Amino acid sequence: MGGRKKRALMNVYEVVDFFNNIILEKPHLPLLVPFILILWAIEKWVFSFSKWVPLVLAVWATIQYGDYQQRMVVEDLNKKWKRVILSTSPITPLEHCEWLNKLLMEIWSNYMNPNFSLRFQSIIEKRLKHHKSRLIEKIELLEFSLGLFPPCLGLHGTRWSTSGDQRVMRLGFDWDTTDISIMLLAKVAKPFFGTAKIVINSLHIKGDLLLMPILDGKAILYSFISTPEVRITVAFGSGGSQSLPATDLPGVSSWLVKLLTDTLAKIMVEPRRQCFSLPAVDLRKKAIGGIIYVTVISASKLSRSSLKGSPSRRQPSFAVDGLQEHFDDKDLQTFVEVELGELTRRTDVRPGSSPQWDSTFNMVLHDNTGTVRFHLYERTPGSVKYDYLASSEIKMKYVTDDSTIFWAIGPASGVIARHSEFCGKEVEMVLPFEGVNAGELAVRLVVKEWQFSDGSLSFNNFRVSSQPSINGSLNLLSRTGRKINVTLLEGKDLITKDKCGKCNPYVKLQYGKVLQKTKTAHSFNPIWNQKFEFDEIGGGEYMKIKCYSDEVFGVDSIGSARISLEGLIEGSVRDVWAPLEKVNSGELRIQIEAVSVNDYEGSRGSLYPGNGWIELVLVEARELVAADLRGTSDPYVRVQYGNLKRRTKVLKQHDFETVALHFWL
């Protein structure tokens, strides 16, 4: 929705700039407007001059708009040509790439294929959830492997060039393989029924690549010059050995091609670039998340007329060398919105063309890679509205030698890259705003902590290693293996929509199908100090946290968060501040601890003596008989085991909730 609003504003501003350009070139044109209106009134109400006058006006407006577009294209090409002439050296002679393809073949199976498969699998899974075909109700990625045969690079040779201080290699990319293994399980929507397996048998991607070595050869940025050509072959099956032709579900093949093409365009078509690192040390750890402090320091060279999506406010003034353009930006009031996944934070509003913010935000990353985006907005004085101006972004990636790489688009589509050798090292970058002619943003990033799947942490140049289990690896146990104790301690800087300025927050914690709720507090910085217990679930299940405020006329959502419970170590308490997503402020402090069943039973043994402990979980009920005249029911359940009796609470209509009942034997 926000993207459509921005595009609509840009179209309006283009029309305004077009008319402003026409008026500047033809200053007498406004004088013709009243004359045209008078003629139009006479023609409509007195007598008709002719029927071709509107046609002439339409043709004239079309010609003027065509001239305007042509001038804009010529100016843009001239700017790009000057940039190329000034910053690009002559291209090297054509080089053959047999050596590169041989090297790729050697390292593809054991190194590049596993890394690329895992990375692109996570990207495709996220895209599948948000971009489903109309014929598919639900889809799941069962298997993803890029196969044993790598793509062919530079079949017609390669050339090196230099853009500023950056060396760039351009080479062809041709990948035509039938060795891939990609399988999807889809639940088909109406008018079709049932489930079907979608198998991608072959893949063909063809385009031109740019390779940019950075950080003295420690890493390589790669991207396509333009959107590549993509072709796939799809077969369908019902779960058995036989396959059905792709025509059984029309449109699915074209949808997958579009999905793959759009994914490539979004993540690795200029100026979007991916990073391939070449670390000297491989600790063989899988990072599952991290904590990053992002500081928005300041901006400079801001100008309304040059920023994207902002209307031009130019005042002509005369000087010695002729007519100049003066930008009156004294009343410019801007703020920056920082975005990392679903988490957003905003700075305060500052005036002028060189505002200073110095605002630091606690951000959480739920992967080993991420993109921190910075959106610049203008606040209209005396109004609650704000206008989008420009954006820039920084990509970051965990490297297997326990370091972090940051990279961004530099001036003239160059490269800005920084390397943080350990957690706690500050990285400062000055970013140009994308697609505009002016404006820079100074930011600082600090990785406070990386979290790994084996339960270890890496922070402040000190690595905390986990103790191996009896089997040699610290894998998560099954659902009945361990208990998770979660203590919600406090919150700070919570927000509310209550006009009276009061905040009555409470929190719901959901892990799997189990839902727990805190008591209601009465403060913007509440203290709960409540402890909850969950059964551990394997497979990287997140704990979902939703924060609400109990208002007079209802309940308002004041943010949400999610915390990974993967890799918890018994006897070690994880203390985290979780920033709330989809709001501009608010954090919750949570302590998490994993406890084995034996320890749990031992701690309960003195209170509940006996031979064992049974937990009965009532998940849901279906097709209950209506118990009142309204056709609804408010059910509860009584359970008896021997002489022990338990009863659930009453659940209102459509209020489904997992309930746990405990029996001590």
N, C-alpha and C positions, 0 to 999 in steps of 0.2 A: 504494500500500500504506500509506504514511504517513497519507494522508487518511482511509482507512477506519479506521485505529487511532484517530485523533483523534475521528472521529464516534462510534466505539464507546465511547470514554472519556466523551464528552459525554453519551451516553445513560445510561451508568452513573451519572454524577454527577446527572443529572436525576432518576433514580429515588431516589438517596440524599437529594437535597434535598426530594423529595416526602414521603418518610417522616419526615424531620426536621421538615418543616412540620406534618404530621399530629400528631406527638408534642408539638410546642410548643403547638398549639391544643387538643389533648386529652391532658393530662398523665396521666390515669388509663388511657389506652389500653394501655400496656404491662402493666398489671395484668390485663387481660382475656386476654392471650396464653396464660398457663398454664391459665386456666379453659377456653379454647377447645380447647387441646390435650388436656385431660383429657376433655372431652366427645367430642372426635373419637376418642380411644382407646376410650372406652366404646361409642361407636356402631359402631366397626369390629370390636372383639373380643368385646363382651358382647351388646348388642342394638342395633338401629337405631332412632334417634329418628324420623327421617323422611328422605326423599330430597331435600327442598327446602332443607336447611340449607346445602349448598355453593352452591346458587343464590342464596340470600339473601346469603351472604358476598360472592359475586361482584358482585351488584348493588350492595351497600353500598360495596365498593371502587371500583366504576366511578363511583358518585355522588361519592365523596370526590375521586377523581382529576379528575372534571369540574369540581368546585368549585375545586380547586387550579389547574387550567389557566385557569379564568375569572378568578381573582384575579390570576394572573400577567399575563394579557392586559390587565386593567384597570389594573394598576400601570404596565405599559409604555405604554399609551395616555395615562395621566395625565402620565407623564414627558415624552412627546413633546409633549403639549398645552401643558404649562408652558413647554417650550423654545420652542415656536412663539409663544406669547403674549409671552414675555419678549424674544425676539430678532428677531421679524419685524414689519415695519411694514405698514400697510395696502397692499393691492394697487392698482396704478395702473389707470385705466380701460382698457378694451379698445382696442387700437390695430390698424389695418390694416397689412398687410405687403406691399403691392404693390411698394414701393420695395426691400425686401429681396430679393424674387424677381427683380426686374429687375437688381439688382446681382449676384446669384448667376449669372444667365444671362450677364452680360458677362464675368465672370472665371472661369467654370467650364471652358471649353474650353482656355484657354491656361495656367491656373495651378492651379486646384483639382483638375480631373480627372486630370492627370498625377501630382500629389502623392498624392492619395487612391488612385489605381490602384496605384502602386508600393508604398504602405504596406500596403494591404489584400492585395495580391498576396503579399507576404512572409508576412503572417499566415496567409492561407489555405494557402500551401504548407506551412508548419510544421504546421498542424492536419491537413492531408491525410495527412502521414506517420504521425501517431500515432493517427488515428481513421478507419481504413479500414472499408468495408463488408465483410461476410463473403463477398459475391459477387465482391469485387475483391481480387486478389492484389497488384497494384501499380498505382499511379496517379500521373500526372504532369500538372502544370498547363502547358499549351501556350501559352495566350493569355489575357490578362486586361485588360479595359478597361471602364470604367464608362459609356462612350458620351458623346454630345454633349448629352444633355438632363439637367439637374440635377433634384434633388428639389424638391418644392413645400413651402415653409415657411409656417406660420401662415395657412392658407387661411381659418380662422375667427377670425383675429386673434391678438394676443399681449398678454401682460401682464408688467410688471416688478414685482419684489418685492425686499425687502431682508432678508437673513438675517445678523444681526450687522452687520458692515461690508461684506458682500459683496452686490453687485447681481446678481440672477438674472433671466433672461428665460425664460419658459415659452411654448412654441409647438408647434403640431402639425407632424408630419413625415409626408409622404405621397409615396412614390416609386413610380410605376407606369410602367415603361419597357420597351420592346422593342428598344432601341438598344444594349444592352450586348453585349459580345463576350467570352464566357468559354467556353473549350474545354479539356477534359480528355482525356487519353489513358490508358485503363485496360486493364490485363491482367486478363482475367476468370478467376476461379477455377472449379474444378469445381462442378457438372456441365457448366458452359459452358466453351468453349475459345476461344482467340484473343484479339485485342485489339479494342477498340471506342472510338470517339470519343464523348464525352459533351458535348453542347452545351446551354448554358443560354440559352434563347431570350428569356425575359422574367423580370422581377424585380419583386416588389411588397413594399415594406416600409412599414408604417404604425405610428406610435407618437407619443409626446409627448417633445419634446426639452427639455433644460435647457441654456442658454448662460450661461457665467459669465466675463465679461471680467476678466483679471488683469494685473498689472504695468502699470497705467495704460493699458490698452488695447493693449499690445504683443502679447498672445496671448489666446486664448479657449479655455476648457475646455468640452467638450460631452459630453453623455451622455443616454441614454434614462432616463425616470423608471422605467419597468418594461420587461420584455422585449417587444419589438415583435412585431407580427404579420408573418410572413414567408410569401410564396408564390412559387414558381418554376415555370417550365415547362421540361421537359427533353426533348431528342430525342437519339437515338442514331444513329451512323453507323459504317460499316466503313472509313472512310478515303476513300471516293469522294464523289461529289456527292449521292448519295441518302441520305435520312435514314429511320430506322426509328422506329416509335412507341415511347414510353417503356415500354410494357408488355412489351417484349422482355426487359428485365432488371428484374424486379419488386423493389421495395424501394429501388432506387437513388435515385429521386426523393425519397422520404420521408427517406432518409439524408442527402441533400444539404441538405434543408430543416432537418433537425435540426442538421447540422454548422454551417450558417450562423447558426441561432438561438443555438446554444451559444456560437459565436464572438462574436457581438454581446453576449451576456449576460456573457461573461468579460471583454471589453475595454472596453465602453462602456455598461453599465447601472449605475445608481447602486448603490454609490458609486464604481464604476470610471469614470474619466473620461479622455478623450483630449484632446490639446492641438493647437490650430491656431494657428501663429505668424504674425505679420504683420510681418516684418522690414523695416526701411527700406532695407537694402542686401542684395542677393542676389549672393553670390560664385560661385554656380552650381558648387558643389563637392558631391560625393557622399561623405559620411562612411561609411566601412566598418567602423570600430571605434575604440575608445579605451581609455585606461588611466585608471582612477579609483581614488583612494585613499579608502577609507571608514573613518571613525573612529567607534567606538561610545564615547561619552563617559560617560554615566551614565543612570540611571533614577530616578524618584521616584514617591511615592504608590502604591507597590506594596502590594497586599493580597490574600491568598489568597481571601477570600470574594468579592471583586469581580472577580477575574480569570477569564477564560473557561476552562472546563474544569478548574477547581481546586475540590476539595471545601471546603465551608464549615467553618471552625473558629472558632466564635464563643464568647466567654465573656461571659455577662451580668454586668453590674456596675451598682450603683445609684448615682445621682447626685442632685443637688438637683432637677433638672427631670424626674426620673423615670427610667425604664429606658433605658439606653444600650447600644450595642454596642461592645465593645472587641475589637480584632483583635490577637492575639498573633503578630507576624511577626518576632520577634527571631531565630528559627531559620530564617528564609527564606533559602535559598541559590539564586541564579539565575545564568544565563549567557545570552548572546544568540548566536544563529546568524544570520550574514549570508549572504544568498543572491542571486546574480546569474546567471541562467541555470543552467548546470550547475555553477557554481562556488560553493562554500560554505566559510565560515570561522567559527570559534567563539572567543568570548572565554573568559577564565578564569572560574571560579566565584567570586562575591562574596556576602557575607552581608548581611542587613538589607533593609529596605524602600526604601532609597535607595542602591543599590550604585554604586560608581565603577569603571569599567573602563579607559577611555582606551586602547583597543586599536585599532590602525590596520592595515588590510589592503589589499594590492595586488590589485585586481580588474580583470578584462579584459572589455570589452564588444565583442561581435562584430556590432554593428549601429549605426545612428545613433540608436536609441531603446532604452530598457531600463527594467527595474523592479528596484530594490534592495529586497529584503524582509528584515525583521527579525523573527525568531521568538524569543520569550522562553520559556525552559524553567526548571523548578525541579529542582535536584539533591537527591535524597533522601540525607540523611547516612548514611554507612556502607553505601551501596549504589551499584551501577553504573547503576541505573535513573534516568530523569529523566522529568518530566511536562511536557507542553505546556501553557502558560498563555495566551499571547496573541500577536498579530502586528500589525505595521504595515508600511507600504511607502512608498517614494518613487519616483516616475517621473521619468525624465529624457529630454531630447530635444535633439539638435543642431539649431541654427538656422542658416540659410544666411548670416547675417552673422557667423559664426564665434563665436557665443556659445552658451550652454547654459541651458536652462530646467529647473528642478526644481519639481515640485508634489506635494502629498500631501493626504490628508483631514485637516482640522483638527477642533477641538472642535465638537460639535453638527453634525457633517457639513458643516462649513465648508470653506474652502480655505486651504492654506498654499502660497505660491508664492515662489520665489527666482529671481533672474536673475544668472548669472555671465557678465560681458561678455567675458572672455578666460580661457584656460586658466591654471591656477595660482591663481585666486581662490577662497578658501574660502567655502563656503556652510554655515551652521549652522542646524539646524532642530530644534524640539522637537515630537515627534509623540505624539498620544494613541494608545493601543492601541485597535484596532477592536473594536466589539461588547462592550466592557466599561465599567464605571462608574468605574474608577480606573486610574491608571498613566500615566506619560509617559516618553518615551525621547528623550534628547538625542544627536544625531549630527552629524557634520561630513563633508562631501564635497568633494573637490578633483579636478577633471578635469586630469590631468597632460598628456594628449596626445590629440589627435584625429588619426586616420589617414584619408587620402582616396584615392579610386580612381585619381587621377592621380599618386600617389606622393608628394605633398606632405604635410607634417605641420604641425600647429598646436599650439604649446605655449608656456607661460610668456609670453603676450602677444607672442610672436615667431613669425611665420609663415614657414616655409621653403617656398619655391615651387620647383617642378620646372621643368627646362628642357624646352620643347616639342620634340617630335620633328620629323623632316623633313616629315611629313604634317600637322603642325599640332596633333596631339594625342598624348599619351603613352598609347597603348593597349598592352595586353599582346600580345606576339608569339605566334606559334604554337608548337607543341611543339618544333619543330626550330629555333626562332629564337634562344633563349638558354639558358644554363645557370644553375642556381641553386646556389650554394655555401652550405652550411649548416654552421656550426661550433658544436658543443655544447661549451660551455666548462666549466660547473660547475653544481652544484645546492646548495641549502641547505635546512635544516630538513626533510629527508625523514623519513618515518615508516616503521615496520616493525611487523609482527605477531609477530616472533620473540620468544619468551619469554626468550631469553638476552640480549636487548637489542642485538643486532647487526644491521647493515644492509649488504647486499651489492647495491647497485643497479646496474641497467643500463637502457638506454633503446632503444626501437624507434621509428624515424621512418618514417612512410609518407606518400608524396606520389604521388597517383594509384595505380598498381599497383606502384610501386617501394618496396621495404622495406629499410631499413638498420638495423644494430644496433651499439651501442657495446660496448666491453669492460666487464667487471664491475668495479666499484669496491668499496671496503670502508670506507665512511664515511657518516655522516649528512649530511655536507657534501662530497660527492665532487668531484673535478676530473678531467674527461675530456680536454678540449681536442682533440677529434676532429673532423675535417672530412669532410663528405660532399657528393656531387654529384648533382643531379637535373636532368632536363629540365623546363623551364618548361611549365606547362599553363594555358591560358586558361580563362575562364569562372568566375573566382572560386574556384578549387580551394584548399582548406585543406590545410595540412600537419598530419597527425595524429601526436601524440606520446603514447606510453605508457611509463610507468615501472614497472619490476618490481624485486623484491628476490629474489635467489636464496637460498632457505632450505634447511635440511637436508632437510625432508620435502616439498619442492616449491617452486613459484614463486608469490609473492604479488604482486598488483597494488597499487601504492602511489600511483596517481594517473594522470591523463591530461590532455592539453591539446590545443589546436588553435591554429594561427597562420595568419593570412591572408597569403598571398604576393602579393596583388594590389597593383599600383602600385609595384613595386620599380624604383629608378633605378640605371642602370649607373654604377659608380664610387662609389656611396654604400652604406655598410654600415649595416644596421639592427640595432641592439643592443637586445634586449628581455629582460626577466625575465618568464617565462611561469608564472603560478601554476597548480598542479595542481588539476584538478577532481575531484569525488567523494571528496575527502579533506579533512582539517582543517588540513593544513600541507604545505609543500613548494613550492619554486619552482625553475625551470631557467633558466639564462642561455644565450641563443642569439644568434649573430650570423648575419645573412643578407645575401647579396650576389648581385646579378644580373650575369652576364658574357655578353657577346655571343659568338656562334660564332667570329667573326673573331679576337677577342682570345684565345679559348680555343685556336684552332688555332695562332695565333702563339706562344702560350706553349708549345705542345707541339712546335712545328716543329723545334727544335734537338734534341730527344730522339728524335723519330720522323720522320726525313726521308722524304719521299715526295710523292705526288701528291694524297693525300686521306686521309679517315678514315671508316670505316664502323662504325656501331654496330648490332649485332643484339640484339634483345630477345626472349628466350624467355619467353612469358607463362605458358602452362599446357599440359597434355596431357590427353587424354580417352581413355577406353576402352582403356587399356593392357592387354596380356595379362599374367596372373598369372605370376610367375616362381618361386614357391616353393609348398610344400605347403599353406601357410596361405591361399592364394588372394590374396596381396598381392604388391607389388613395390616396390623401392626404386630408382627410375630415375635415370639421369643422361644427359646428351646430349654427344656429341662433334661438333664443327663444324670443317670444313676449308675454307679459301679459298686456293687456290693452294698455296703451301708453308706457310701459316700454319695452325696447329691450336689449337683452344681446347676446353676441357671444363668443363662445369658441375659444381657440387657435387652430392652424392647427396641426394635428397629422400626423406624417409620417407613412409609412407602418409598420405594426407590432408594433406600439408604442401605446399600450393601457394604458390608464391612467384615473383615476377618476377625474372628473372636477366638482367643486361646483359653482353654480350660485345663487346669492342672489337678491331677490326682496323685496323692502320695500313698504308697502301699506299705 
